[in-house]
Amino acid sequence: MRLSEADSPRLAGAAAPAAPSYLTDGTTVMSWLNTRDHKRIGVMFLAAVLFFFFIGGVFALALRIKLLQPGPFLVDALSYNRLFTLHGIVMIFLFLIPAIPSAFGNFLVPLMVGARDVAFPRLNLASFYIYVAGASLAIWGMLHGGADTGWTFYTPYSSTTPTQVFPILLAAFILGFSSILTGLNFIVTTHTMRAPGLNWMRLPLFVWGIYGTSIIQVLATPVLGITVLIVAVERVAGFGMFDPARGGDPVLFQHMFWFYSHPAVYIMILPAMGVISETVCAYSRKNPFGYKAIAMSSLGIAFVGFFTWGHHLFVAGQSTFDAGAFGILSMFVGVFTAIKVFNWVGTMYRGAIAFKTPMAYVCGFLYFIVFGGMTGIALATTSLDIHWHDTYFVVAHFHFIMVGASVMAFLAGLHYWFPKMFGKTYHEGFGLVAAALIILGFNATFIPQFLLGNEGMPRRYYQYPEHFQALNVASTAGATLLAFGFVIILVYLVIALGWGKQCEANPWGSKGFEWMTASPPSTHNFEEIPTITQMPHDYRTHEPPGVIRGT
Amino acid sequence: MNELLRRLLFLPDQASTFAYDLDQLHYFVIITTFFMSTAVGLTALVFFARYRRRSETQTTPHIEPPWWMEAGFVTVPLAFFLLWFFLGFHEFVRQQTPPSDAMDVYVMAKKWMWKFAYPDGPNSINVLRVPAGRNVRLLMTSRDVIHSFYVPEFRTKKDVLPGRYSQIWFNATTPGRYQILCAEYCGAGHSIMRGEVIVLKPQEYEDWLAQQKRGALASRQDGSPTEYDFAPPLGNLVEQGKRIAAEQGCLKCHSTDGTRHIGPTWLDLYRRREKLNDGTFVDADEAYLTESMMDPALKVVDGFQPVMPAFQGKISGPEVAALVEYIKSLQSDAVRTGPSEGPAYAPVRGR
C-alpha cells in the first residue's frame, strides 16, 4: 500500500526534522567501529557475511569447475579437499549462521518490538568483534595450509591429519561465542523490551523465528565448543577422547558434533522462515493465516530439533534401536515445517499480491523447502538412508535447504528491507531477472546432484568413475548460471546504494511493525515509544502502521 | 514400471536381494515428494494470478483457518511420514540383521585400499569374490581412520571403524563385477579407494576357492612338501616388486612414469638427491627407501604432504627388497652418466 498524501506526513513527521538517520548520525570510521547502535552493528554484520558469502561462492565455483573432469584437473587432491572443507566452513560458520540472525535480526528485532536498542548494546558490539576475531583466525588458518577434514571434522581423521586443523577448530570455538551472545541478547530483548501493548500473541513472526533460533544458539553452541576443543586438545596434547589408537571412541565425536550441528541447521533455517512469514504477509497484504500455528511451530522445531541428531549416524555404527528412535523423532520436525508451509500458502488466499522481487524468492523458497524438506524426511527414512548416506543426494538435499530455502529467504529479506536499512530503492526489473536466473540456476545445479546420489556417487570425491560425468557437467553449468545471478544482484544493489533515489518511509505499504518509523530510522529508532494496539500485518483498514503511535 | 522408474531416477542395477524392495519404497517416497512440492508451488502460482493486487489502496479480509484445517495440516503429513518410517524401518531391520547361515568374509580397510580375508585361507586386495545367491556377511574393521563400504548396485553401505568391528550382509543375485566405493571421507586418496566385488556363479566360486587353497599350500614358507604341484610362479625380484606395489596400493600415490601425484614419482627415484621439507637433502638410496616405507613421516620430500601410512609390520623383509629392486629398475635413462656421490648418510643422533 502506498500511503496516501494525507497519511504520509504523520509517518515522515516522526523523524524528518529533528533526528538524523542512523546512517548520518556520525560519519567517522570510529563512529561505526565503536557504535552501540544495533542498526549499525547489523549493517556491519551484513557487510561481513556478504564478503564471506562471496569467498565461499568462489570456493564452490572452483570445486564445480574441477568436477567437470573425472580425473585430476585444475587442482590436486589435497587442494580439492581443502577447498570443499573451506567452502563448508566459510558458508556455515561465517555466512549462514550469522547471516539472518546477526545481520537482519540485529537490525530489525528492536524495531519490531518497539525498543530503542537491544537489551545489551555493548555485548552486541562485543559479539561483532568476537565474530571478526574468529573469522580472522579462520582466514589465517586457510592461508597457512587450510584444513582438509571436511566441515564435519570427523575423528580420527581430524585428529591425525597433518594439515592446519587447529586454527580452524579454534576459530569455530571462538565464533560460537559470538553466536551465543547474539542469541542471549535477543532472548532478553524479546522478554523485557517489548513496547506497551505488544503481548506475545502480537509479536511479529520474524521475532518468533529469531527467538526460537536464539534458544538453540544458547543451548547447543556450547556443545560444539566443547567438542571442537576436545579435538584441538587431542591434536595438540595427545588426549585420547576420540582417537581409538589412544583408547577413544570415534563415534562419540559424531554424536557430540551432530548434537550441535543438527540444531545448527535450524539456526540457519528458522530465521529464514521468519523472513518468509514477514514477506508473504507484506506483499500479499494479508494477515498471517494461522499466526499461532506458525509461531508455535518455530518453538516446536527448536525443541524437537535437539532430539534428531542420530539420523546422521544410521550407517555409522549406532544400534538399530537408536536408529528407529531417531528416525521417528525426525518425522516430527518435518511436520512442524509442513504446518508453516501450508500456512504461508494460506496467507496468500484472498490477499492482494504484488509480484515484486521478494515474492519471486518466496515462490522459489516454497518449492525448495517442500522438496528439500521432504527429501530430508526421505533421508531420515532409515532404510533409504543406507543407499543415500554420504552420496551427492545428501549434498543436494542440504543445499536445497541451505541455499534453496535459507539463501532465498536471505535474498527476499535483503530486497524487502533494503529501503528500510538504506532508504534507497533498487531496480525492480533487474531484481526479477536476477531472481529468475538464480531459481533456474539453482535447480540446474542441484537436481543433477540428486540424481548423482541415486546413481551412487559418494560426496567429497576428487576423482570419480566416468559414468558420473554427464550429470556433473550439468551441475556445473547450473552453478555458472547461479553465479551470474548473484553478480547481477551485486551490481544493481551497489548502484542503488550509491545512486538510487531516496524512497518514502514505507515504500511497500507494509504493516509490519518495523515500518512504524522512518526509513532509514533515526539512531534511537522512535521519537516516542509506540503503543501496539493490533496484530502485525492487519490489512483490514487502510490505516498506516503509524496509527499505533504512543499517547 | 520398475525398470522405467529406475532409469528415470538414475538408480544403478539391482544386483542384491535388498535392491528391488528398497527401490519400491524409493519410488513411493520420491513420487510423493514430487507431487507435494509441485502442488505447493503451483498453488502459490495460482494464488499469485488469482489474487494479484488490483489497486494500491486495496484492503483484505482477516482470515484465520478453522481448527479442522490446522489439524489436517498436521495429521496428513504426519500420516505419510509415519508410513514412510514404518516401511523403511522394517527394511532397515532386515538389513541390520545378518542371517545365521551367512558365510563370513573379513574386511580390513586402510588408507586407501580394501583387504579381504576368507576363513578358509585366501586373501585378496581390493577384489572380493562372492558366490551368487548366498548370504554373505562382512566383518569389517579399519587400520587407521573411518572408511565406509559401499556397493551402489547392492544398495548397501556401512561405516568401517578403527578399533571396532562393524558388520554388513547381502545376498548378490546377479553374477558380474560391481565397484566398491569408499563413502566416508578419508583423505587424499578417498576418491580412489575403490575395490571390486566379483559375483561368481556358485560352481565358479567353488573352483576359485579350491584353486586358491592349492596356491596357498604350495607357497608355504616352511618348505614342507605339498599335496599339489600347482604353485604360482614367483618371478624375479623386480617382477615381484611390481606385483607387491600394486597389491599394497603404492601405485595409488606414486606414479612410475614421472608424473607428479600424491607422493613423489618412482621414476628415476633411486639415488636421486631429494630436497626435504626441512631444507636438507637426502640421497634416495636403499636405506632411505626402506626407512620411508617403515616410517614415512620422518623425512618428507619438499612439496609433498606427510600422508603416507607406515608399512612397518605390514610388509615383510623380502617384500621390501622386491619393492626396492622394482624402484631401482625404474630408470628413464638406463645408463647412469653422472659421477657417483657416494653414500650421504647423516649420522644418527651423533653416532
Interface residues (C-beta under 8 A of the other chain):
Chain A: M1 R2 S4 D76 A77 L78 N81 D148 T149 G150 Y154 P156 Y157 T160 T161 P162 T163 P244 A245 P250 V251 S284 R285 K286 N287 F289 G290 Y291 A293 F314 V315 A316 G317 T320 A323 G324 G327 I328 M331 F332 G334 V335 A338 I339 V341 F342 N343 V345 G346 M348 Y349 R350 G351 A352 I353 A354 F355 M359 V362 C363 L366 Y367 V370 F371 M374 T375 I377 A378 A380 T381 T382 S383 L384 I386 H387 H389 D390 T391 L451 L452 N454 E455 G456 P458 R459 R460 Y461 Y462 Q463 Y464 P465 L471 G509 D538 Y539 R540 T541 H542
Chain B: L9 F10 L11 P12 L22 L25 H26 V29 I30 T32 T33 F34 M36 S37 T38 V40 G41 T43 A44 L45 F47 F48 Y51 R52 R53 R54 E56 T57 Q58 T59 T60 P61 H62 I63 E64 P65 M69 E70 F73 V74 P77 L78 F81 L82 W84 F85 L87 G88 F89 H90 E91 F92 V93 Q95 Q96 T97 D144 V145 I146 S148 Y150 P152 E153 R155 T156 K157 K158 D159 L161 P162 G163 R164 S166 Q179 L181 C182 A183 E184 Y185 C186 G187 A188 G189 H190 S191 I192 R194 R260 I262 A297 Q305 P306 V307
